[in-house]
Amino acid sequence: MDLSSAHPASVLATVRRYEAAGFRAWPAAAVHYDGTWVVRLTAGHPAKRLNSVNPLDPSDVHHLPDRIARASRRFEAYGRPLTFRLSPLAGPEVSAFMDSEGWSRFDESLVMRMPLGNAPVDDALDQIPLKDISRFVSASLKVRDLERSLRAGLSEIIGAIQPEAGLFALEQDGEALATLICVHDGDLAGLFEIGTDKAVRNRGHGRRLTLSALKWARLRGARQAWLQVEADNAPALALYRSLGFEEVYRYHYRRPAGA
């Protein structure tokens, strides 16, 4: 879908749908509201998605200095840098204010989707998701080369996912090669925490696991697959586009000068 040619109301409805699905699929430990700004904070995990202010209405742009100051105090209490995540749902006045204050802009990401009816999954391996969260977390941390200190936080996040979550790991001789989480939420299937061990990249493991997860989701009734990927991750973008994923919209992060 080309959002640039859609009516603004249709654009916002589409973005809101995926933003809401993302919040359900990757839940923060604490959620606060300031008007239509969603303030998400998670003491046990530093991911920006879990520690950011998310404006959800382009018209909600009043009293910006005071509201930003309130958010800053919440983030300080959690020991997190104040971070805004700006999607098309954030009013341009928010960005203009941040520009005037010298805020940095970084980590642009794409939200992509694909009709599962078009997914090339017929020949994909039938794989049963793991039931053992601890085993999956160990595999994910290894594959993505993350600090072991994140184990408890990641386990808590996965355990808090309300929709059905399929934990997929591709293993060989007891060693994890690739991992991902597929969250089945109504007719949507979201892919999260996708990773392949750097020692075995470019061998098709990520494609194989992704197709198995999409097959699982389609068999359970999902009709649309979607994911988030950083705009500068060329290998991942090439994989997803080759599978049939197309860009829906983009978001990026902002932080105050010096943060």
matplotlib code that plots the C-alpha trace (Angstrom):
import matplotlib.pyplot as plt

x = [0.0, 1.3, 0.4, 1.4, -1.7, -4.1, -6.5, -5.0, -7.6, -6.8, -3.1, -3.7, -6.0, -3.4, -0.6, -2.7, -3.5, 0.1, 1.2, -1.4, -0.3, 3.3, 2.4, 0.5, 3.3, 6.1, 4.7, 6.4, 6.5, 4.9, 2.6, 1.5, -0.6, -0.3, -3.2, -2.6, 1.1, 1.9, 4.9, 6.4, 9.1, 10.8, 13.4, 14.5, 15.3, 16.9, 15.3, 14.1, 10.7, 10.2, 11.5, 10.0, 7.2, 4.9, 2.6, -0.6, -2.6, -1.2, -3.4, -2.2, 0.6, -0.3, 1.9, 5.0, 7.6, 5.6, 4.7, 8.2, 9.5, 7.0, 8.1, 11.7, 11.1, 9.6, 12.5, 15.0, 13.2, 13.8, 17.4, 16.6, 17.5, 14.4, 13.5, 10.6, 9.5, 7.9, 5.6, 3.2, 0.9, 3.1, 2.2, 4.8, 4.8, 6.5, 9.4, 9.6, 9.9, 12.6, 14.5, 14.4, 15.8, 18.6, 17.3, 19.1, 17.2, 18.4, 17.5, 14.9, 13.0, 10.5, 7.2, 6.6, 3.8, 2.8, -0.5, 0.1, -1.8, 1.1, 3.8, 5.9, 5.4, 3.9, 7.3, 8.4, 9.4, 6.6, 8.1, 6.6, 7.4, 9.3, 7.3, 10.4, 10.9, 14.2, 15.6, 14.4, 15.9, 19.3, 19.2, 18.1, 20.8, 23.5, 22.3, 22.0, 25.2, 23.4, 24.5, 23.5, 22.3, 19.3, 18.0, 15.6, 14.2, 13.7, 12.1, 9.7, 8.7, 8.0, 6.0, 3.9, 2.9, -0.9, -1.5, -0.3, 3.5, 5.4, 9.0, 11.0, 14.6, 16.6, 19.2, 21.9, 23.9, 22.5, 23.6, 21.2, 21.6, 18.6, 15.7, 12.5, 9.2, 6.0, 3.0, -0.3, -2.8, -6.1, -5.5, -2.0, 1.3, 4.1, 7.7, 10.1, 13.6, 14.7, 18.4, 21.0, 24.3, 27.0, 29.1, 26.5, 24.9, 24.2, 23.4, 19.6, 18.9, 16.9, 14.8, 14.1, 13.0, 10.9, 9.0, 8.4, 7.0, 4.8, 3.5, 2.6, 0.8, -1.1, -2.3, -3.6, -5.7, -3.4, -3.8, -1.2, 2.5, 4.3, 7.6, 9.9, 13.4, 16.0, 16.3, 20.1, 19.9, 20.4, 20.7, 17.5, 15.7, 16.8, 15.5, 12.2, 11.6, 12.5, 9.8, 7.2, 7.2, 6.5, 7.0, 3.9, 5.4, 8.5, 9.3, 12.4, 13.7, 14.5, 16.5, 17.4, 20.7, 23.5, 21.4]
y = [0.0, 3.4, 5.7, 8.8, 8.3, 7.5, 9.9, 11.2, 9.6, 6.2, 6.8, 7.5, 4.5, 2.2, 3.6, 3.4, -0.2, -1.3, 0.9, -0.7, -4.1, -3.3, -2.2, -5.4, -7.5, -5.9, -4.7, -2.2, -2.8, 0.6, 2.7, 6.2, 8.6, 12.4, 13.2, 10.9, 10.5, 7.0, 6.9, 3.5, 2.5, -0.8, -1.0, -4.5, -3.8, -0.8, -1.2, 2.2, 0.7, -0.1, 3.2, 6.0, 8.6, 7.8, 10.6, 9.1, 12.1, 14.7, 17.4, 16.8, 19.3, 21.7, 22.8, 20.9, 22.3, 21.4, 17.9, 17.1, 18.2, 15.8, 13.0, 13.8, 13.4, 9.9, 8.8, 10.2, 8.1, 5.0, 5.9, 6.1, 8.9, 10.9, 9.4, 10.2, 7.7, 9.7, 8.0, 9.7, 10.0, 12.7, 16.3, 18.2, 20.8, 18.2, 17.8, 21.5, 22.2, 19.5, 21.0, 24.4, 22.9, 21.0, 17.5, 14.7, 12.4, 8.8, 5.2, 5.6, 2.4, 1.0, -0.8, -3.4, -5.8, -8.6, -10.4, -13.9, -15.2, -14.1, -15.6, -18.3, -20.7, -23.8, -25.6, -24.1, -26.4, -27.1, -26.1, -26.2, -23.1, -23.6, -23.6, -23.1, -19.3, -19.8, -21.9, -19.4, -16.5, -18.3, -18.9, -15.3, -13.7, -15.9, -15.4, -11.6, -11.3, -9.6, -9.2, -12.0, -9.3, -8.8, -12.4, -11.5, -8.4, -10.3, -13.2, -10.8, -9.1, -12.4, -13.7, -10.5, -10.8, -11.1, -12.3, -15.8, -15.7, -18.3, -18.6, -20.0, -21.1, -22.9, -25.1, -27.5, -29.9, -28.1, -24.6, -21.9, -20.5, -18.1, -17.0, -14.9, -14.3, -14.4, -12.8, -13.9, -11.1, -11.6, -11.4, -10.0, -11.8, -9.6, -10.7, -9.5, -10.1, -11.6, -12.6, -14.9, -15.8, -13.7, -16.8, -18.4, -15.4, -15.4, -19.1, -18.8, -19.6, -16.4, -16.9, -20.5, -19.6, -16.6, -18.7, -21.4, -18.8, -17.2, -20.7, -21.3, -17.9, -18.5, -21.9, -20.2, -17.7, -14.7, -12.8, -10.1, -10.4, -7.3, -6.3, -3.4, -3.0, -0.3, 1.7, 1.1, -2.7, -3.5, -7.3, -7.5, -5.2, -7.3, -10.4, -9.0, -7.4, -10.7, -12.4, -9.8, -7.3, -3.7, -0.5, 0.9, 3.9, 5.0, 6.2, 7.5, 8.5, 11.9, 12.9, 16.2, 17.8, 16.2, 13.2]
z = [0.0, -1.0, 1.9, 0.0, -2.2, 0.5, 2.2, 5.4, 7.6, 6.0, 6.6, 10.3, 10.7, 9.2, 11.3, 14.5, 13.8, 13.5, 16.4, 18.7, 17.5, 18.3, 21.8, 22.5, 20.9, 22.8, 26.1, 28.3, 32.1, 32.8, 30.6, 31.4, 29.3, 28.9, 26.6, 23.6, 24.3, 25.4, 27.8, 27.9, 30.4, 31.3, 34.0, 33.0, 29.3, 27.6, 24.2, 22.8, 21.8, 25.5, 26.8, 24.7, 24.4, 21.5, 20.4, 18.8, 17.5, 15.2, 16.7, 20.3, 20.2, 23.1, 26.0, 24.6, 27.0, 30.1, 28.8, 27.7, 31.2, 32.8, 30.6, 31.4, 35.1, 34.5, 32.4, 35.0, 37.7, 35.6, 34.8, 31.1, 28.6, 27.5, 24.1, 21.8, 19.1, 16.3, 13.7, 11.3, 14.3, 15.8, 14.8, 12.7, 15.5, 17.8, 15.4, 14.8, 18.5, 18.9, 15.9, 17.5, 20.7, 18.9, 19.6, 17.8, 15.3, 14.9, 14.1, 11.4, 10.9, 8.5, 9.3, 6.5, 5.8, 3.4, 2.7, 4.0, 1.0, -1.1, 1.3, -0.3, 2.6, 1.0, 1.0, 4.3, 7.1, 9.6, 12.9, 16.4, 18.5, 21.7, 24.9, 27.1, 27.5, 29.2, 26.4, 23.8, 25.7, 25.9, 22.1, 21.3, 23.5, 21.9, 18.3, 18.7, 20.7, 23.6, 27.2, 29.6, 32.0, 29.7, 30.4, 33.2, 31.3, 28.1, 29.8, 31.6, 28.3, 26.5, 29.5, 29.4, 25.7, 25.7, 22.1, 21.2, 20.8, 18.8, 19.9, 17.0, 17.1, 14.4, 16.0, 14.8, 17.0, 20.0, 18.9, 18.0, 14.5, 14.2, 16.4, 16.1, 17.8, 15.8, 17.6, 16.3, 17.0, 15.2, 11.5, 12.1, 12.5, 13.8, 13.6, 16.4, 17.7, 14.4, 14.4, 12.9, 14.5, 12.8, 12.3, 10.0, 8.3, 4.5, 4.5, 4.4, 8.0, 8.6, 5.5, 6.4, 10.0, 8.9, 6.4, 9.0, 11.4, 8.6, 7.7, 11.4, 11.6, 8.4, 9.5, 12.7, 10.7, 10.3, 7.0, 7.2, 8.3, 9.5, 11.0, 12.0, 10.6, 10.8, 7.6, 7.4, 7.8, 4.1, 4.5, 6.4, 4.1, 1.1, 2.7, 3.6, 0.2, -1.5, 0.6, -0.5, 2.4, 1.4, 3.4, 5.1, 7.0, 8.9, 12.4, 14.1, 17.5, 19.0, 22.1, 23.7, 22.8, 24.8, 25.9]

ax = plt.figure().add_subplot(projection="3d")
ax.plot(x, y, z, "-o")
ax.set_aspect("equal")
plt.show()
